[in-house]
Amino acid sequence: MKKKSVAVIRCSGSAAIIQSASEGQSGPDCAAIKTSVKALSPEGIPGACAFGCLGGGSCAAACPLKAITLKEKGPASVDQEKCVGCGKCVKICPQQLISLIPPENTIQPFCSGRAPAKETRESCSSGCIGCGICEKACPAGAIRVEDQHAVIDQERCIACGMCASKCPRGVIHDANGIFSIR
């Protein structure tokens, strides 16, 4: 029996700056971290991506099969073999970074940032800058840059990996590990 969907977290940056800023100010979950960061700095924390993983672990706590783990000072990670696509993590993420996708859709952009390129370069070494190189490289016309980040139309994607191989920031990943510049 084929899985209907698996979770993917669209962030590959670091939550270290946000975690440091909110330390001692918030509870142990992402909603509390987001609230305390907004209270501390309504305009955002300099050097931190406002759209990335907060690293609080709400998604990991919500996962009944423990398919999500936290990296130290980084974004959460999904074990695709354990994930059954229940969607509990999708509902709890205050950053709306988690999506459910068919497991055969192996090419994914790991960034949901919507900041301009200059700001993204300053706050995340692995954030999408919306350059459009992936869009031009895609022979199937499956990628577009929307709100400053790459979005893949999974119905049109042929999983050739051209976008992943051309992305100058390593934002687009192939779960099969075939293509990677990093």
Protein Blocks (a to p, Z undefined) as FASTA:
>chain_A
ZZfbdcdddbfbdfklmmmmmgokaccbfklmmmmmmmmmmnopehiafkbcehlommmm
mpmnlpaccdehiacdddfklpgolommmmmmmnlpaccddfklmbccdbfbfbdfklmm
mmockbcehlommmmmpmnlpacceehiacddfklpgolommmmmmmnlmaccfklmacc
ZZ
